[in-house]
């Protein structure tokens, strides 16, 4: 399996309504207002309205989102009080 941490991170946003991302390592949580994930360049929070993940391939490090994006924020560490662990790992416990 290829190391996802070496994948280049890119982000494309069209009309604030369709986003595609690469270089995704993990998705920690998501709902219609907030998607929290880890990229190869740090942690990323995506905020908006009616956010929906329409494609998620963590093995390839790819993610596609639809909805109205209002803000994106990168940071170097996971937020205080957030538990580390991907959505997929929580589903298959």
mmCIF file as gemmi writes it, N, C-alpha and C atoms, coordinates in Angstrom:
data_model
loop_
_atom_site.group_PDB
_atom_site.id
_atom_site.type_symbol
_atom_site.label_atom_id
_atom_site.label_alt_id
_atom_site.label_comp_id
_atom_site.label_asym_id
_atom_site.label_entity_id
_atom_site.label_seq_id
_atom_site.pdbx_PDB_ins_code
_atom_site.Cartn_x
_atom_site.Cartn_y
_atom_site.Cartn_z
_atom_site.occupancy
_atom_site.B_iso_or_equiv
_atom_site.pdbx_formal_charge
_atom_site.auth_seq_id
_atom_site.auth_asym_id
_atom_site.pdbx_PDB_model_num
ATOM 1 N N . UNK Axp A 1 ? 0.843 -1.185 0 1 0 ? 1 A 1
ATOM 2 C CA . UNK Axp A 1 ? 0 0 0 1 0 ? 1 A 1
ATOM 3 C C . UNK Axp A 1 ? 0.884 1.243 0 1 0 ? 1 A 1
ATOM 4 N N . UNK Axp A 2 ? 0.521 2.23 -0.77 1 0 ? 2 A 1
ATOM 5 C CA . UNK Axp A 2 ? 1.286 3.465 -0.875 1 0 ? 2 A 1
ATOM 6 C C . UNK Axp A 2 ? 1.07 4.34 0.351 1 0 ? 2 A 1
ATOM 7 N N . UNK Axp A 3 ? 2.129 5.024 0.782 1 0 ? 3 A 1
ATOM 8 C CA . UNK Axp A 3 ? 2.05 5.904 1.938 1 0 ? 3 A 1
ATOM 9 C C . UNK Axp A 3 ? 1.292 7.171 1.559 1 0 ? 3 A 1
ATOM 10 N N . UNK Axp A 4 ? 0.131 7.412 2.204 1 0 ? 4 A 1
ATOM 11 C CA . UNK Axp A 4 ? -0.695 8.576 1.881 1 0 ? 4 A 1
ATOM 12 C C . UNK Axp A 4 ? -0.073 9.884 2.331 1 0 ? 4 A 1
ATOM 13 N N . UNK Axp A 5 ? 0.875 9.847 3.267 1 0 ? 5 A 1
ATOM 14 C CA . UNK Axp A 5 ? 1.475 11.092 3.753 1 0 ? 5 A 1
ATOM 15 C C . UNK Axp A 5 ? 2.363 11.737 2.7 1 0 ? 5 A 1
ATOM 16 N N . UNK Axp A 6 ? 2.779 10.984 1.688 1 0 ? 6 A 1
ATOM 17 C CA . UNK Axp A 6 ? 3.613 11.533 0.627 1 0 ? 6 A 1
ATOM 18 C C . UNK Axp A 6 ? 2.802 12.1 -0.536 1 0 ? 6 A 1
ATOM 19 N N . UNK Axp A 7 ? 1.497 11.919 -0.524 1 0 ? 7 A 1
ATOM 20 C CA . UNK Axp A 7 ? 0.657 12.434 -1.597 1 0 ? 7 A 1
ATOM 21 C C . UNK Axp A 7 ? 0.564 13.95 -1.502 1 0 ? 7 A 1
ATOM 22 N N . UNK Axp A 8 ? 0.584 14.596 -2.652 1 0 ? 8 A 1
ATOM 23 C CA . UNK Axp A 8 ? 0.432 16.046 -2.684 1 0 ? 8 A 1
ATOM 24 C C . UNK Axp A 8 ? -0.998 16.417 -2.334 1 0 ? 8 A 1
ATOM 25 N N . UNK Axp A 9 ? -1.12 17.483 -1.557 1 0 ? 9 A 1
ATOM 26 C CA . UNK Axp A 9 ? -2.44 17.98 -1.161 1 0 ? 9 A 1
ATOM 27 C C . UNK Axp A 9 ? -2.867 19.064 -2.14 1 0 ? 9 A 1
ATOM 28 N N . UNK Axp A 10 ? -4.064 18.919 -2.662 1 0 ? 10 A 1
ATOM 29 C CA . UNK Axp A 10 ? -4.637 19.966 -3.501 1 0 ? 10 A 1
ATOM 30 C C . UNK Axp A 10 ? -6.101 20.132 -3.143 1 0 ? 10 A 1
ATOM 31 N N . UNK Axp A 11 ? -6.615 21.313 -3.445 1 0 ? 11 A 1
ATOM 32 C CA . UNK Axp A 11 ? -7.99 21.643 -3.142 1 0 ? 11 A 1
ATOM 33 C C . UNK Axp A 11 ? -8.523 22.472 -4.3 1 0 ? 11 A 1
ATOM 34 N N . UNK Axp A 12 ? -9.692 22.11 -4.787 1 0 ? 12 A 1
ATOM 35 C CA . UNK Axp A 12 ? -10.344 22.858 -5.851 1 0 ? 12 A 1
ATOM 36 C C . UNK Axp A 12 ? -11.764 23.174 -5.406 1 0 ? 12 A 1
ATOM 37 N N . UNK Axp A 13 ? -12.135 24.444 -5.489 1 0 ? 13 A 1
ATOM 38 C CA . UNK Axp A 13 ? -13.477 24.877 -5.078 1 0 ? 13 A 1
ATOM 39 C C . UNK Axp A 13 ? -14.105 25.63 -6.241 1 0 ? 13 A 1
ATOM 40 N N . UNK Axp A 14 ? -15.278 25.17 -6.678 1 0 ? 14 A 1
ATOM 41 C CA . UNK Axp A 14 ? -15.98 25.784 -7.806 1 0 ? 14 A 1
ATOM 42 C C . UNK Axp A 14 ? -17.274 26.407 -7.292 1 0 ? 14 A 1
ATOM 43 N N . UNK Axp A 15 ? -17.398 27.727 -7.499 1 0 ? 15 A 1
ATOM 44 C CA . UNK Axp A 15 ? -18.624 28.459 -7.139 1 0 ? 15 A 1
ATOM 45 C C . UNK Axp A 15 ? -19.021 28.272 -5.668 1 0 ? 15 A 1
ATOM 46 N N . UNK Axp A 16 ? -18.039 27.987 -4.813 1 0 ? 16 A 1
ATOM 47 C CA . UNK Axp A 16 ? -18.274 27.739 -3.379 1 0 ? 16 A 1
ATOM 48 C C . UNK Axp A 16 ? -19.237 26.588 -3.121 1 0 ? 16 A 1
ATOM 49 N N . UNK Axp A 17 ? -19.505 25.743 -4.138 1 0 ? 17 A 1
ATOM 50 C CA . UNK Axp A 17 ? -20.497 24.687 -3.976 1 0 ? 17 A 1
ATOM 51 C C . UNK Axp A 17 ? -19.976 23.281 -4.24 1 0 ? 17 A 1
ATOM 52 N N . UNK Axp A 18 ? -18.865 23.156 -4.963 1 0 ? 18 A 1
ATOM 53 C CA . UNK Axp A 18 ? -18.308 21.833 -5.253 1 0 ? 18 A 1
ATOM 54 C C . UNK Axp A 18 ? -16.821 21.878 -4.97 1 0 ? 18 A 1
ATOM 55 N N . UNK Axp A 19 ? -16.374 20.969 -4.11 1 0 ? 19 A 1
ATOM 56 C CA . UNK Axp A 19 ? -14.972 20.936 -3.709 1 0 ? 19 A 1
ATOM 57 C C . UNK Axp A 19 ? -14.417 19.542 -3.931 1 0 ? 19 A 1
ATOM 58 N N . UNK Axp A 20 ? -13.215 19.488 -4.472 1 0 ? 20 A 1
ATOM 59 C CA . UNK Axp A 20 ? -12.491 18.23 -4.562 1 0 ? 20 A 1
ATOM 60 C C . UNK Axp A 20 ? -11.151 18.414 -3.868 1 0 ? 20 A 1
ATOM 61 N N . UNK Axp A 21 ? -10.738 17.397 -3.142 1 0 ? 21 A 1
ATOM 62 C CA . UNK Axp A 21 ? -9.496 17.45 -2.383 1 0 ? 21 A 1
ATOM 63 C C . UNK Axp A 21 ? -8.69 16.195 -2.641 1 0 ? 21 A 1
ATOM 64 N N . UNK Axp A 22 ? -7.379 16.325 -2.599 1 0 ? 22 A 1
ATOM 65 C CA . UNK Axp A 22 ? -6.488 15.171 -2.649 1 0 ? 22 A 1
ATOM 66 C C . UNK Axp A 22 ? -5.476 15.317 -1.515 1 0 ? 22 A 1
ATOM 67 N N . UNK Axp A 23 ? -4.745 14.253 -1.247 1 0 ? 23 A 1
ATOM 68 C CA . UNK Axp A 23 ? -3.798 14.27 -0.137 1 0 ? 23 A 1
ATOM 69 C C . UNK Axp A 23 ? -4.478 14.15 1.211 1 0 ? 23 A 1
ATOM 70 N N . UNK Axp A 24 ? -5.662 13.523 1.24 1 0 ? 24 A 1
ATOM 71 C CA . UNK Axp A 24 ? -6.424 13.352 2.483 1 0 ? 24 A 1
ATOM 72 C C . UNK Axp A 24 ? -5.922 12.097 3.192 1 0 ? 24 A 1
ATOM 73 N N . UNK Axp A 25 ? -5.627 12.238 4.482 1 0 ? 25 A 1
ATOM 74 C CA . UNK Axp A 25 ? -5.164 11.103 5.284 1 0 ? 25 A 1
ATOM 75 C C . UNK Axp A 25 ? -6.297 10.475 6.083 1 0 ? 25 A 1
ATOM 76 N N . UNK Axp A 26 ? -7.131 11.311 6.736 1 0 ? 26 A 1
ATOM 77 C CA . UNK Axp A 26 ? -8.245 10.811 7.546 1 0 ? 26 A 1
ATOM 78 C C . UNK Axp A 26 ? -9.36 11.836 7.584 1 0 ? 26 A 1
ATOM 79 N N . UNK Axp A 27 ? -10.594 11.343 7.723 1 0 ? 27 A 1
ATOM 80 C CA . UNK Axp A 27 ? -11.748 12.198 7.984 1 0 ? 27 A 1
ATOM 81 C C . UNK Axp A 27 ? -12.185 11.882 9.406 1 0 ? 27 A 1
ATOM 82 N N . UNK Axp A 28 ? -12.146 12.898 10.273 1 0 ? 28 A 1
ATOM 83 C CA . UNK Axp A 28 ? -12.457 12.683 11.691 1 0 ? 28 A 1
ATOM 84 C C . UNK Axp A 28 ? -13.94 12.793 11.979 1 0 ? 28 A 1
ATOM 85 N N . UNK Axp A 29 ? -14.594 13.801 11.411 1 0 ? 29 A 1
ATOM 86 C CA . UNK Axp A 29 ? -16.028 13.95 11.625 1 0 ? 29 A 1
ATOM 87 C C . UNK Axp A 29 ? -16.609 14.787 10.505 1 0 ? 29 A 1
ATOM 88 N N . UNK Axp A 30 ? -17.903 14.61 10.297 1 0 ? 30 A 1
ATOM 89 C CA . UNK Axp A 30 ? -18.573 15.434 9.306 1 0 ? 30 A 1
ATOM 90 C C . UNK Axp A 30 ? -20.058 15.511 9.616 1 0 ? 30 A 1
ATOM 91 N N . UNK Axp A 31 ? -20.613 16.663 9.346 1 0 ? 31 A 1
ATOM 92 C CA . UNK Axp A 31 ? -22.052 16.864 9.356 1 0 ? 31 A 1
ATOM 93 C C . UNK Axp A 31 ? -22.351 17.958 8.335 1 0 ? 31 A 1
ATOM 94 N N . UNK Axp A 32 ? -23.561 18.479 8.332 1 0 ? 32 A 1
ATOM 95 C CA . UNK Axp A 32 ? -23.934 19.453 7.313 1 0 ? 32 A 1
ATOM 96 C C . UNK Axp A 32 ? -23.288 20.825 7.508 1 0 ? 32 A 1
ATOM 97 N N . UNK Axp A 33 ? -22.674 21.083 8.668 1 0 ? 33 A 1
ATOM 98 C CA . UNK Axp A 33 ? -22.043 22.377 8.927 1 0 ? 33 A 1
ATOM 99 C C . UNK Axp A 33 ? -20.522 22.323 9.027 1 0 ? 33 A 1
ATOM 100 N N . UNK Axp A 34 ? -19.936 21.152 9.291 1 0 ? 34 A 1
ATOM 101 C CA . UNK Axp A 34 ? -18.5 21.071 9.535 1 0 ? 34 A 1
ATOM 102 C C . UNK Axp A 34 ? -17.942 19.711 9.105 1 0 ? 34 A 1
ATOM 103 N N . UNK Axp A 35 ? -16.832 19.762 8.376 1 0 ? 35 A 1
ATOM 104 C CA . UNK Axp A 35 ? -16.09 18.549 8.027 1 0 ? 35 A 1
ATOM 105 C C . UNK Axp A 35 ? -14.677 18.736 8.565 1 0 ? 35 A 1
ATOM 106 N N . UNK Axp A 36 ? -14.218 17.801 9.412 1 0 ? 36 A 1
ATOM 107 C CA . UNK Axp A 36 ? -12.893 17.867 10.016 1 0 ? 36 A 1
ATOM 108 C C . UNK Axp A 36 ? -12.055 16.726 9.46 1 0 ? 36 A 1
ATOM 109 N N . UNK Axp A 37 ? -10.897 17.08 8.897 1 0 ? 37 A 1
ATOM 110 C CA . UNK Axp A 37 ? -10.072 16.058 8.278 1 0 ? 37 A 1
ATOM 111 C C . UNK Axp A 37 ? -8.598 16.378 8.43 1 0 ? 37 A 1
ATOM 112 N N . UNK Axp A 38 ? -7.775 15.39 8.117 1 0 ? 38 A 1
ATOM 113 C CA . UNK Axp A 38 ? -6.325 15.552 8.131 1 0 ? 38 A 1
ATOM 114 C C . UNK Axp A 38 ? -5.81 15.394 6.715 1 0 ? 38 A 1
ATOM 115 N N . UNK Axp A 39 ? -4.989 16.342 6.284 1 0 ? 39 A 1
ATOM 116 C CA . UNK Axp A 39 ? -4.368 16.284 4.971 1 0 ? 39 A 1
ATOM 117 C C . UNK Axp A 39 ? -2.88 16.025 5.149 1 0 ? 39 A 1
ATOM 118 N N . UNK Axp A 40 ? -2.191 15.846 4.057 1 0 ? 40 A 1
ATOM 119 C CA . UNK Axp A 40 ? -0.739 15.658 4.119 1 0 ? 40 A 1
ATOM 120 C C . UNK Axp A 40 ? -0.025 16.95 4.51 1 0 ? 40 A 1
ATOM 121 N N . UNK Axp A 41 ? -0.755 18.08 4.576 1 0 ? 41 A 1
ATOM 122 C CA . UNK Axp A 41 ? -0.176 19.368 4.961 1 0 ? 41 A 1
ATOM 123 C C . UNK Axp A 41 ? -0.77 19.916 6.246 1 0 ? 41 A 1
ATOM 124 N N . UNK Axp A 42 ? -1.438 19.098 7.022 1 0 ? 42 A 1
ATOM 125 C CA . UNK Axp A 42 ? -1.999 19.538 8.298 1 0 ? 42 A 1
ATOM 126 C C . UNK Axp A 42 ? -3.492 19.245 8.379 1 0 ? 42 A 1
ATOM 127 N N . UNK Axp A 43 ? -4.087 19.713 9.445 1 0 ? 43 A 1
ATOM 128 C CA . UNK Axp A 43 ? -5.513 19.501 9.686 1 0 ? 43 A 1
ATOM 129 C C . UNK Axp A 43 ? -6.311 20.601 9.005 1 0 ? 43 A 1
ATOM 130 N N . UNK Axp A 44 ? -7.502 20.249 8.512 1 0 ? 44 A 1
ATOM 131 C CA . UNK Axp A 44 ? -8.342 21.183 7.784 1 0 ? 44 A 1
ATOM 132 C C . UNK Axp A 44 ? -9.774 21.069 8.28 1 0 ? 44 A 1
ATOM 133 N N . UNK Axp A 45 ? -10.367 22.213 8.604 1 0 ? 45 A 1
ATOM 134 C CA . UNK Axp A 45 ? -11.784 22.295 8.944 1 0 ? 45 A 1
ATOM 135 C C . UNK Axp A 45 ? -12.487 23.018 7.81 1 0 ? 45 A 1
ATOM 136 N N . UNK Axp A 46 ? -13.567 22.444 7.313 1 0 ? 46 A 1
ATOM 137 C CA . UNK Axp A 46 ? -14.372 23.052 6.262 1 0 ? 46 A 1
ATOM 138 C C . UNK Axp A 46 ? -15.74 23.329 6.856 1 0 ? 46 A 1
ATOM 139 N N . UNK Axp A 47 ? -16.148 24.598 6.839 1 0 ? 47 A 1
ATOM 140 C CA . UNK Axp A 47 ? -17.436 25.002 7.404 1 0 ? 47 A 1
ATOM 141 C C . UNK Axp A 47 ? -18.366 25.482 6.302 1 0 ? 47 A 1
ATOM 142 N N . UNK Axp A 48 ? -19.661 25.266 6.506 1 0 ? 48 A 1
ATOM 143 C CA . UNK Axp A 48 ? -20.622 25.713 5.52 1 0 ? 48 A 1
ATOM 144 C C . UNK Axp A 48 ? -22.024 25.25 5.857 1 0 ? 48 A 1
ATOM 145 N N . UNK Axp A 49 ? -22.856 25.17 4.84 1 0 ? 49 A 1
ATOM 146 C CA . UNK Axp A 49 ? -24.245 24.748 4.985 1 0 ? 49 A 1
ATOM 147 C C . UNK Axp A 49 ? -24.536 23.623 3.998 1 0 ? 49 A 1
ATOM 148 N N . UNK Axp A 50 ? -25.33 22.677 4.444 1 0 ? 50 A 1
ATOM 149 C CA . UNK Axp A 50 ? -25.729 21.536 3.607 1 0 ? 50 A 1
ATOM 150 C C . UNK Axp A 50 ? -24.525 20.823 2.99 1 0 ? 50 A 1
ATOM 151 N N . UNK Axp A 51 ? -23.457 20.648 3.768 1 0 ? 51 A 1
ATOM 152 C CA . UNK Axp A 51 ? -22.265 19.964 3.281 1 0 ? 51 A 1
ATOM 153 C C . UNK Axp A 51 ? -22.521 18.46 3.225 1 0 ? 51 A 1
ATOM 154 N N . UNK Axp A 52 ? -22.169 17.86 2.101 1 0 ? 52 A 1
ATOM 155 C CA . UNK Axp A 52 ? -22.336 16.425 1.916 1 0 ? 52 A 1
ATOM 156 C C . UNK Axp A 52 ? -21.094 15.876 1.229 1 0 ? 52 A 1
ATOM 157 N N . UNK Axp A 53 ? -20.594 14.777 1.752 1 0 ? 53 A 1
ATOM 158 C CA . UNK Axp A 53 ? -19.486 14.086 1.092 1 0 ? 53 A 1
ATOM 159 C C . UNK Axp A 53 ? -20.098 13.206 0.016 1 0 ? 53 A 1
ATOM 160 N N . UNK Axp A 54 ? -19.721 13.471 -1.239 1 0 ? 54 A 1
ATOM 161 C CA . UNK Axp A 54 ? -20.298 12.698 -2.341 1 0 ? 54 A 1
ATOM 162 C C . UNK Axp A 54 ? -19.341 11.631 -2.846 1 0 ? 54 A 1
ATOM 163 N N . UNK Axp A 55 ? -18.06 11.771 -2.509 1 0 ? 55 A 1
ATOM 164 C CA . UNK Axp A 55 ? -17.077 10.75 -2.861 1 0 ? 55 A 1
ATOM 165 C C . UNK Axp A 55 ? -16.001 10.745 -1.793 1 0 ? 55 A 1
ATOM 166 N N . UNK Axp A 56 ? -15.677 9.566 -1.271 1 0 ? 56 A 1
ATOM 167 C CA . UNK Axp A 56 ? -14.621 9.447 -0.282 1 0 ? 56 A 1
ATOM 168 C C . UNK Axp A 56 ? -13.834 8.18 -0.577 1 0 ? 56 A 1
ATOM 169 N N . UNK Axp A 57 ? -12.57 8.371 -0.932 1 0 ? 57 A 1
ATOM 170 C CA . UNK Axp A 57 ? -11.671 7.248 -1.157 1 0 ? 57 A 1
ATOM 171 C C . UNK Axp A 57 ? -10.398 7.537 -0.36 1 0 ? 57 A 1
ATOM 172 N N . UNK Axp A 58 ? -10.391 7.117 0.881 1 0 ? 58 A 1
ATOM 173 C CA . UNK Axp A 58 ? -9.265 7.404 1.767 1 0 ? 58 A 1
ATOM 174 C C . UNK Axp A 58 ? -8.013 6.65 1.32 1 0 ? 58 A 1
ATOM 175 N N . UNK Axp A 59 ? -8.179 5.465 0.729 1 0 ? 59 A 1
ATOM 176 C CA . UNK Axp A 59 ? -7.009 4.731 0.223 1 0 ? 59 A 1
ATOM 177 C C . UNK Axp A 59 ? -6.253 5.548 -0.822 1 0 ? 59 A 1
ATOM 178 N N . UNK Axp A 60 ? -6.983 6.269 -1.653 1 0 ? 60 A 1
ATOM 179 C CA . UNK Axp A 60 ? -6.368 7.122 -2.675 1 0 ? 60 A 1
ATOM 180 C C . UNK Axp A 60 ? -6.157 8.548 -2.171 1 0 ? 60 A 1
ATOM 181 N N . UNK Axp A 61 ? -6.713 8.873 -1.007 1 0 ? 61 A 1
ATOM 182 C CA . UNK Axp A 61 ? -6.569 10.212 -0.445 1 0 ? 61 A 1
ATOM 183 C C . UNK Axp A 61 ? -7.429 11.246 -1.133 1 0 ? 61 A 1
ATOM 184 N N . UNK Axp A 62 ? -8.599 10.845 -1.651 1 0 ? 62 A 1
ATOM 185 C CA . UNK Axp A 62 ? -9.462 11.749 -2.403 1 0 ? 62 A 1
ATOM 186 C C . UNK Axp A 62 ? -10.802 11.935 -1.704 1 0 ? 62 A 1
ATOM 187 N N . UNK Axp A 63 ? -11.34 13.158 -1.86 1 0 ? 63 A 1
ATOM 188 C CA . UNK Axp A 63 ? -12.608 13.504 -1.24 1 0 ? 63 A 1
ATOM 189 C C . UNK Axp A 63 ? -13.317 14.507 -2.132 1 0 ? 63 A 1
ATOM 190 N N . UNK Axp A 64 ? -14.635 14.374 -2.292 1 0 ? 64 A 1
ATOM 191 C CA . UNK Axp A 64 ? -15.44 15.337 -3.032 1 0 ? 64 A 1
ATOM 192 C C . UNK Axp A 64 ? -16.608 15.755 -2.145 1 0 ? 64 A 1
ATOM 193 N N . UNK Axp A 65 ? -16.867 17.05 -2.103 1 0 ? 65 A 1
ATOM 194 C CA . UNK Axp A 65 ? -17.88 17.623 -1.214 1 0 ? 65 A 1
ATOM 195 C C . UNK Axp A 65 ? -18.796 18.528 -2.019 1 0 ? 65 A 1
ATOM 196 N N . UNK Axp A 66 ? -20.101 18.505 -1.692 1 0 ? 66 A 1
ATOM 197 C CA . UNK Axp A 66 ? -21.061 19.459 -2.237 1 0 ? 66 A 1
ATOM 198 C C . UNK Axp A 66 ? -21.706 20.197 -1.087 1 0 ? 66 A 1
ATOM 199 N N . UNK Axp A 67 ? -22.138 21.414 -1.325 1 0 ? 67 A 1
ATOM 200 C CA . UNK Axp A 67 ? -22.776 22.252 -0.328 1 0 ? 67 A 1
ATOM 201 C C . UNK Axp A 67 ? -22.235 23.666 -0.466 1 0 ? 67 A 1
ATOM 202 N N . UNK Axp A 68 ? -22.644 24.546 0.419 1 0 ? 68 A 1
ATOM 203 C CA . UNK Axp A 68 ? -22.189 25.933 0.382 1 0 ? 68 A 1
ATOM 204 C C . UNK Axp A 68 ? -21.047 26.086 1.378 1 0 ? 68 A 1
ATOM 205 N N . UNK Axp A 69 ? -19.842 26.3 0.869 1 0 ? 69 A 1
ATOM 206 C CA . UNK Axp A 69 ? -18.653 26.45 1.719 1 0 ? 69 A 1
ATOM 207 C C . UNK Axp A 69 ? -18.537 27.906 2.16 1 0 ? 69 A 1
ATOM 208 N N . UNK Axp A 70 ? -18.444 28.112 3.475 1 0 ? 70 A 1
ATOM 209 C CA . UNK Axp A 70 ? -18.306 29.485 3.988 1 0 ? 70 A 1
ATOM 210 C C . UNK Axp A 70 ? -16.918 29.767 4.538 1 0 ? 70 A 1
ATOM 211 N N . UNK Axp A 71 ? -16.177 28.721 4.946 1 0 ? 71 A 1
ATOM 212 C CA . UNK Axp A 71 ? -14.836 28.942 5.5 1 0 ? 71 A 1
ATOM 213 C C . UNK Axp A 71 ? -14.033 27.655 5.463 1 0 ? 71 A 1
ATOM 214 N N . UNK Axp A 72 ? -12.709 27.832 5.329 1 0 ? 72 A 1
ATOM 215 C CA . UNK Axp A 72 ? -11.767 26.719 5.416 1 0 ? 72 A 1
ATOM 216 C C . UNK Axp A 72 ? -10.64 27.184 6.317 1 0 ? 72 A 1
ATOM 217 N N . UNK Axp A 73 ? -10.192 26.305 7.183 1 0 ? 73 A 1
ATOM 218 C CA . UNK Axp A 73 ? -9.162 26.687 8.141 1 0 ? 73 A 1
ATOM 219 C C . UNK Axp A 73 ? -8.181 25.541 8.315 1 0 ? 73 A 1
ATOM 220 N N . UNK Axp A 74 ? -6.88 25.834 8.078 1 0 ? 74 A 1
ATOM 221 C CA . UNK Axp A 74 ? -5.812 24.861 8.3 1 0 ? 74 A 1
ATOM 222 C C . UNK Axp A 74 ? -5.189 25.106 9.666 1 0 ? 74 A 1
ATOM 223 N N . UNK Axp A 75 ? -4.777 24.04 10.34 1 0 ? 75 A 1
ATOM 224 C CA . UNK Axp A 75 ? -4.049 24.152 11.596 1 0 ? 75 A 1
ATOM 225 C C . UNK Axp A 75 ? -3.144 22.935 11.738 1 0 ? 75 A 1
ATOM 226 N N . UNK Axp A 76 ? -2.182 23.035 12.654 1 0 ? 76 A 1
ATOM 227 C CA . UNK Axp A 76 ? -1.148 22.005 12.775 1 0 ? 76 A 1
ATOM 228 C C . UNK Axp A 76 ? -1.482 20.868 13.723 1 0 ? 76 A 1
ATOM 229 N N . UNK Axp A 77 ? -2.508 21.02 14.534 1 0 ? 77 A 1
ATOM 230 C CA . UNK Axp A 77 ? -2.856 19.947 15.469 1 0 ? 77 A 1
ATOM 231 C C . UNK Axp A 77 ? -4.365 19.816 15.544 1 0 ? 77 A 1
ATOM 232 N N . UNK Axp A 78 ? -4.797 18.646 15.953 1 0 ? 78 A 1
ATOM 233 C CA . UNK Axp A 78 ? -6.228 18.4 16.083 1 0 ? 78 A 1
ATOM 234 C C . UNK Axp A 78 ? -6.762 19.229 17.255 1 0 ? 78 A 1
ATOM 235 N N . UNK Axp A 79 ? -7.986 19.707 17.144 1 0 ? 79 A 1
ATOM 236 C CA . UNK Axp A 79 ? -8.556 20.597 18.143 1 0 ? 79 A 1
ATOM 237 C C . UNK Axp A 79 ? -8.685 19.971 19.52 1 0 ? 79 A 1
ATOM 238 N N . UNK Axp A 80 ? -8.69 20.808 20.532 1 0 ? 80 A 1
ATOM 239 C CA . UNK Axp A 80 ? -8.825 20.36 21.919 1 0 ? 80 A 1
ATOM 240 C C . UNK Axp A 80 ? -10.185 19.686 22.101 1 0 ? 80 A 1
ATOM 241 N N . UNK Axp A 81 ? -10.161 18.53 22.702 1 0 ? 81 A 1
ATOM 242 C CA . UNK Axp A 81 ? -11.391 17.804 22.981 1 0 ? 81 A 1
ATOM 243 C C . UNK Axp A 81 ? -11.835 16.891 21.856 1 0 ? 81 A 1
ATOM 244 N N . UNK Axp A 82 ? -11.186 16.962 20.72 1 0 ? 82 A 1
ATOM 245 C CA . UNK Axp A 82 ? -11.538 16.075 19.612 1 0 ? 82 A 1
ATOM 246 C C . UNK Axp A 82 ? -10.779 14.773 19.761 1 0 ? 82 A 1
ATOM 247 N N . UNK Axp A 83 ? -11.453 13.687 19.552 1 0 ? 83 A 1
ATOM 248 C CA . UNK Axp A 83 ? -10.814 12.383 19.649 1 0 ? 83 A 1
ATOM 249 C C . UNK Axp A 83 ? -10.2 12.03 18.313 1 0 ? 83 A 1
ATOM 250 N N . UNK Axp A 84 ? -8.957 11.563 18.36 1 0 ? 84 A 1
ATOM 251 C CA . UNK Axp A 84 ? -8.318 11.139 17.122 1 0 ? 84 A 1
ATOM 252 C C . UNK Axp A 84 ? -8.84 9.758 16.753 1 0 ? 84 A 1
ATOM 253 N N . UNK Axp A 85 ? -9.153 9.599 15.512 1 0 ? 85 A 1
ATOM 254 C CA . UNK Axp A 85 ? -9.675 8.349 14.99 1 0 ? 85 A 1
ATOM 255 C C . UNK Axp A 85 ? -10.584 8.652 13.825 1 0 ? 85 A 1
ATOM 256 N N . UNK Axp A 86 ? -10.426 7.939 12.756 1 0 ? 86 A 1
ATOM 257 C CA . UNK Axp A 86 ? -11.191 8.23 11.561 1 0 ? 86 A 1
ATOM 258 C C . UNK Axp A 86 ? -12.63 7.744 11.687 1 0 ? 86 A 1
ATOM 259 N N . UNK Axp A 87 ? -13.463 8.263 10.821 1 0 ? 87 A 1
ATOM 260 C CA . UNK Axp A 87 ? -14.846 7.827 10.754 1 0 ? 87 A 1
ATOM 261 C C . UNK Axp A 87 ? -14.906 6.331 10.45 1 0 ? 87 A 1
ATOM 262 N N . UNK Axp A 88 ? -14.078 5.884 9.518 1 0 ? 88 A 1
ATOM 263 C CA . UNK Axp A 88 ? -14.085 4.481 9.142 1 0 ? 88 A 1
ATOM 264 C C . UNK Axp A 88 ? -13.682 3.58 10.312 1 0 ? 88 A 1
ATOM 265 N N . UNK Axp A 89 ? -12.691 4.002 11.105 1 0 ? 89 A 1
ATOM 266 C CA . UNK Axp A 89 ? -12.261 3.182 12.245 1 0 ? 89 A 1
ATOM 267 C C . UNK Axp A 89 ? -13.375 3.115 13.299 1 0 ? 89 A 1
ATOM 268 N N . UNK Axp A 90 ? -14.162 4.196 13.436 1 0 ? 90 A 1
ATOM 269 C CA . UNK Axp A 90 ? -15.266 4.189 14.388 1 0 ? 90 A 1
ATOM 270 C C . UNK Axp A 90 ? -16.404 3.291 13.921 1 0 ? 90 A 1
ATOM 271 N N . UNK Axp A 91 ? -16.626 3.237 12.598 1 0 ? 91 A 1
ATOM 272 C CA . UNK Axp A 91 ? -17.692 2.41 12.066 1 0 ? 91 A 1
ATOM 273 C C . UNK Axp A 91 ? -17.406 0.917 12.225 1 0 ? 91 A 1
ATOM 274 N N . UNK Axp A 92 ? -16.134 0.544 12.13 1 0 ? 92 A 1
ATOM 275 C CA . UNK Axp A 92 ? -15.761 -0.876 12.14 1 0 ? 92 A 1
ATOM 276 C C . UNK Axp A 92 ? -15.144 -1.327 13.441 1 0 ? 92 A 1
ATOM 277 N N . UNK Axp A 93 ? -15.466 -0.687 14.569 1 0 ? 93 A 1
ATOM 278 C CA . UNK Axp A 93 ? -14.972 -1.117 15.879 1 0 ? 93 A 1
ATOM 279 C C . UNK Axp A 93 ? -15.649 -2.382 16.298 1 0 ? 93 A 1
